[in-house]
Amino acid sequence: MRLASFVSTTLGKLVESGIGFISTGPFGSQLHAHDYVDDGVPVVMPQQLGDNQINTDGIARITEADRDRLKRHIMREGDIVFSRRGDVTRRAYISAEQSGWLCGTGCLLVRLVHPDCDNRYLARFLGLHQTRNYLIQHAVGATMPNLNQGILASVPVTLPTRSEQKRIVDIACVYDDLIENNRRRIQLLEQAARLLYKEWFVHLRFPGHEHVKITNGVPDGWEKKMLGDLCKEIRESVSPDAFEPDTPYIGLEHIPRCSISLNEWGMAEQVTSSKHRFRENEILFGKIRPYFHKVGIAFVNGVASSDAIVIRPLSDFLKPLVLMTVSSDGFVAVTSQTMKEGSKMPRADWKQMQQYVVPLPPDGLLGMFNSVIEPIVQQLKVLSFHNRKLGTARDLLLPRLMNGTIPV
């Protein structure tokens, strides 16, 4: 039973009755690769969008002059930007910090000023399971799903009163703040692990290094190994009918850039072709465009996209070193330089990857390294699962608040 007054409409009707628009980002002919600069105005592309958030890792930038040339695509606080192709459920609410950024090619921009609608509420409503399903079912395109302005305008929207919308947003923000706090802790832990690896294995400033001679680039007592001596690629192909529908599935879209925590995954019921099986504590390396730096450790058993290389350390003792090596900037850079040029997309080449030289310390020193990295990885897992539980609880609660099943 509904416990409040609700208005049922569509996104397009809301825009028509208020002030705003639904528009596409600039065409490719308006924004070229040579327009991008190292320092400038951020341009939000589909790959930057997630579940109501923007990932700024590797974000493209343009000059202020180009931003002004494309001023109709400049985003403001309160706008909502959608991915127009691929995963059409990706979207983000534009905050004050992101105001003035550009809506990029491949995106749709929703601008709405309406007395009956809190856009923070609207952004969350557009992320509900029912809305996601609507977008997926109505997207067009045989090979890649695509949205257009008409499809987005037709999305059903239900609005409680403005004051109730605000209270719903406030409740959701409690969960979001807890999740964001955990994300920051994850980032700090990963940064600490990367710095330790770089200090020991790149700069060779390990405990006692002052008294150790370096010969041919390796400290005395260390061994010069190739990556293939420490781990192996696993190609355990499995067909969709061979695993349970609730088996975790990690596609390239689930692997974050520049983070070793694989804390997002879908379910295998979405899979229609053969995939590669992976197990907890194995490492997934996104091989398409390896310079995207998509490398992480699995916290569950599951199946992965065939566009990910499954790496299994030869022993648990070697796992921290293998993880930190293959996720390091140096390894990703070398892999990107030696990748195979595919017909459409360049791919990492395991034959080249396994020849990467790794300095292997004596067991005692490696044990000291492991004693720092292993607790970090375990804490990353705990925080990741905590965030999934928080997100699940929030996502179960929000629809009930939004449809009036639970009073606000």
Secondary structure, 3 states (H helix, E strand, C coil): CCCCCCEEEEHHHHHHHCEEEEEECCCCCCCCHHHCCCCCEEEECHHHECECCECCCCCEEECHHHHHHCHHHECCCCCEEEECECCCCCEEECCCCCCCCEECCCEEEEEEECCCCCHHHHHHHCCCHHHHHHHHHHCECCCCCECCHHHHHCCEEEECCHHHHHHHHHHHHHHHHHHHHHHHHHHHHHHHHHHHHHHHHHCCCCCCHHHCCEECCEECCCEEEEHHHCEEEECCEECHHHCCCCCEEECHHHCCCCCCEECCCEEHHHCCCCEEEECCCCEEEECECHHHCCEEEECCCEEECCCEEEEEECCHHHHHHHHHHHCCHHHHHHHHHCCECCCCCCECCHHHHCCCEEEECCHHHHHHHHHHHHHHHHHHHHHHHHHHHHHHHHHHHHHHHHCCCCCC
